Amino acid sequence: MIDADHGQFYVQDLDPYDAWIAEHATDPDLAPAGWTKEAVYVHRIGVEPHSISVGTARDDMVESLITVHTSAPTTDSTAEHIVETDLDAPTGQLTMSSPGTDPGDGPSLTVPGGLLRVRVSYVPAGPPASDTNGGPGDHFLYQVDLWPSDRAHGLVIVKQGPEIWAG
C-alpha cells in the first residue's frame, strides 16, 4: 500500500531528481511533476528526469506492486491501461512517496543503476483488505515493472484505457 496523496505517487531516483529540480523548478514551461494535459488525460503518468508520477483513481492509500526484472516481463492481460517510459536512475536507489509525504520516510528499492524501462499497469482490483480512507474512485493495483535498458525508447501507450477513468 502507498499513500496516493493528491491522486498520485512518485517513483524517483531522489538525489539526481533533487539536483535537477533545484535547477529547473522555476521554469514556467515545465509542468509540475510532468503533469501535462496529455499526461493527465491520456497516458496517466507524469514524467520528469529521474522521476515518474503515477496518477491514481483515488486520493487514498492504494495497492501497488513494484518489481525489478532482468528483462522485459510479459504484460498483464487483465490490465485496463498500460504505459511504458524511461527512467534514468544513476544511483540505483529509488524512493516511493507522494506530495504529502517526505520521500525519506517512504519505502526505497535498490535497482540496477542507469537507464531503466518502466511499465505501469492499471489492473482493476477490489477494495484492499487493509483499511483506507474510503474515498471515491475505482480500485486498481498499480503494477510498476522495471528492467534495465540499453537505450531510451520514450513514452509508449501499450494499452489505452477509457478516457474518463478516475473519480
C-alpha positions as CSV (number, residue, x, y, z in Angstrom):
1,M,0.0,0.0,0.0
2,I,1.2,3.5,-0.8
3,D,-0.3,6.9,0.0
4,A,-1.6,8.4,-3.3
5,D,-1.9,11.9,-1.9
6,H,-3.5,14.2,-4.5
7,G,-4.2,11.2,-6.7
8,Q,-0.6,10.3,-7.4
9,F,2.6,8.7,-6.1
10,Y,6.2,9.1,-7.2
11,V,9.0,6.7,-8.1
12,Q,12.2,8.7,-8.1
13,D,16.0,8.5,-8.0
14,L,15.9,11.2,-5.4
15,D,19.4,12.7,-5.3
16,P,19.7,13.3,-9.1
17,Y,16.0,14.4,-9.2
18,D,16.5,16.9,-6.4
19,A,19.6,18.3,-8.2
20,W,17.6,18.6,-11.4
21,I,14.6,20.3,-9.7
22,A,16.8,22.8,-7.9
23,E,17.9,24.0,-11.3
24,H,14.6,23.8,-13.2
25,A,11.8,24.3,-10.6
26,T,11.1,27.9,-11.6
27,D,10.9,27.1,-15.4
28,P,7.4,28.2,-16.4
29,D,7.5,25.9,-19.4
30,L,7.7,22.8,-17.3
31,A,4.5,21.1,-16.0
32,P,4.7,20.3,-12.3
33,A,5.6,16.7,-11.7
34,G,5.4,16.2,-15.5
35,W,1.6,16.6,-15.5
36,T,0.9,17.9,-19.0
37,K,-2.6,17.9,-20.3
38,E,-1.8,14.7,-22.3
39,A,-0.3,13.1,-19.1
40,V,-3.5,13.8,-17.2
41,Y,-6.0,12.7,-19.8
42,V,-4.1,10.1,-22.0
43,H,-1.1,8.3,-20.5
44,R,-1.8,8.9,-16.8
45,I,1.8,9.3,-15.7
46,G,3.9,12.4,-15.3
47,V,7.5,12.1,-16.5
48,E,10.4,14.2,-15.4
49,P,14.2,13.5,-15.4
50,H,14.8,10.8,-12.7
51,S,11.1,10.7,-11.7
52,I,7.8,9.2,-12.7
53,S,4.5,10.3,-11.1
54,V,1.8,7.6,-11.3
55,G,-1.7,9.0,-11.5
56,T,-4.2,7.1,-9.4
57,A,-8.0,6.9,-9.5
58,R,-8.2,7.5,-5.7
59,D,-6.8,10.1,-3.3
60,D,-6.2,7.4,-0.7
61,M,-4.0,4.5,0.2
62,V,-3.7,2.4,-3.0
63,E,-2.3,-1.0,-3.7
64,S,1.0,-1.0,-5.6
65,L,3.4,-3.7,-6.7
66,I,6.9,-2.6,-7.8
67,T,9.0,-5.4,-9.3
68,V,12.6,-5.3,-10.8
69,H,13.2,-7.7,-13.7
70,T,16.3,-8.6,-15.7
71,S,14.4,-8.1,-18.9
72,A,11.0,-7.0,-20.1
73,P,8.3,-9.1,-18.5
74,T,5.1,-10.2,-20.2
75,T,2.2,-7.7,-20.0
76,D,-0.7,-8.4,-17.6
77,S,-3.7,-9.2,-19.8
78,T,-6.1,-8.1,-17.1
79,A,-4.7,-4.5,-17.0
80,E,-7.1,-1.8,-18.2
81,H,-4.3,0.6,-19.1
82,I,-0.6,0.1,-19.7
83,V,2.1,2.7,-20.4
84,E,5.8,2.5,-20.7
85,T,8.5,5.1,-20.3
86,D,12.2,5.5,-19.5
87,L,13.6,6.3,-16.1
88,D,17.2,7.4,-15.6
89,A,18.3,6.0,-12.2
90,P,22.1,6.7,-12.0
91,T,22.4,6.0,-8.2
92,G,20.4,2.7,-8.4
93,Q,18.3,3.8,-5.4
94,L,14.6,4.5,-5.9
95,T,12.2,6.1,-3.4
96,M,8.4,6.0,-3.4
97,S,6.5,8.8,-2.0
98,S,3.6,11.3,-2.7
99,P,3.1,15.0,-2.5
100,G,2.0,14.9,1.2
101,T,4.9,12.7,2.4
102,D,8.6,13.1,2.9
103,P,10.5,10.9,0.4
104,G,12.9,10.0,3.2
105,D,10.0,8.4,5.1
106,G,8.8,6.3,2.2
107,P,9.9,2.9,1.0
108,S,13.0,2.5,-1.1
109,L,14.2,0.0,-3.6
110,T,17.7,-0.9,-5.0
111,V,17.7,-1.3,-8.7
112,P,20.4,-1.6,-11.4
113,G,21.9,1.9,-11.7
114,G,21.5,3.5,-15.1
115,L,18.7,3.7,-17.7
116,L,15.6,1.6,-16.8
117,R,12.4,0.9,-18.8
118,V,9.3,1.2,-16.7
119,R,5.9,-0.3,-17.4
120,V,2.9,1.0,-15.3
121,S,-0.1,-1.3,-15.5
122,Y,-3.5,-0.3,-14.1
123,V,-5.1,-3.6,-13.0
124,P,-8.7,-3.5,-11.8
125,A,-9.0,-4.7,-8.2
126,G,-11.4,-4.8,-5.3
127,P,-11.1,-2.8,-2.2
128,P,-7.8,-3.7,-0.3
129,A,-8.0,-5.8,2.8
130,S,-6.5,-3.1,4.9
131,D,-8.5,0.0,6.0
132,T,-8.3,3.1,3.7
133,N,-9.9,6.5,3.9
134,G,-12.9,5.1,1.9
135,G,-12.8,8.0,-0.6
136,P,-14.3,7.9,-4.1
137,G,-12.8,6.3,-7.2
138,D,-12.1,2.9,-8.6
139,H,-9.7,0.5,-7.0
140,F,-6.6,-0.6,-9.1
141,L,-3.5,-2.4,-8.4
142,Y,-0.8,-0.1,-9.7
143,Q,1.8,-2.6,-11.0
144,V,5.2,-1.0,-11.8
145,D,7.7,-3.2,-13.6
146,L,11.3,-2.0,-14.0
147,W,14.1,-3.5,-16.1
148,P,17.5,-2.3,-17.4
149,S,17.5,-0.7,-20.9
150,D,20.4,-0.1,-23.3
151,R,18.7,2.9,-24.9
152,A,15.8,5.3,-24.4
153,H,12.5,4.3,-26.1
154,G,10.3,7.2,-25.0
155,L,6.8,7.1,-23.7
156,V,4.6,4.4,-25.3
157,I,1.0,3.6,-24.5
158,V,0.8,-0.2,-24.7
159,K,-2.9,-0.4,-24.0
160,Q,-5.2,2.7,-23.8
161,G,-7.8,2.6,-21.0
162,P,-11.1,4.6,-21.0
163,E,-10.7,8.4,-21.3
164,I,-12.7,9.0,-18.2
165,W,-11.0,6.8,-15.7
166,A,-10.7,8.4,-12.3
167,G,-13.4,9.5,-9.9
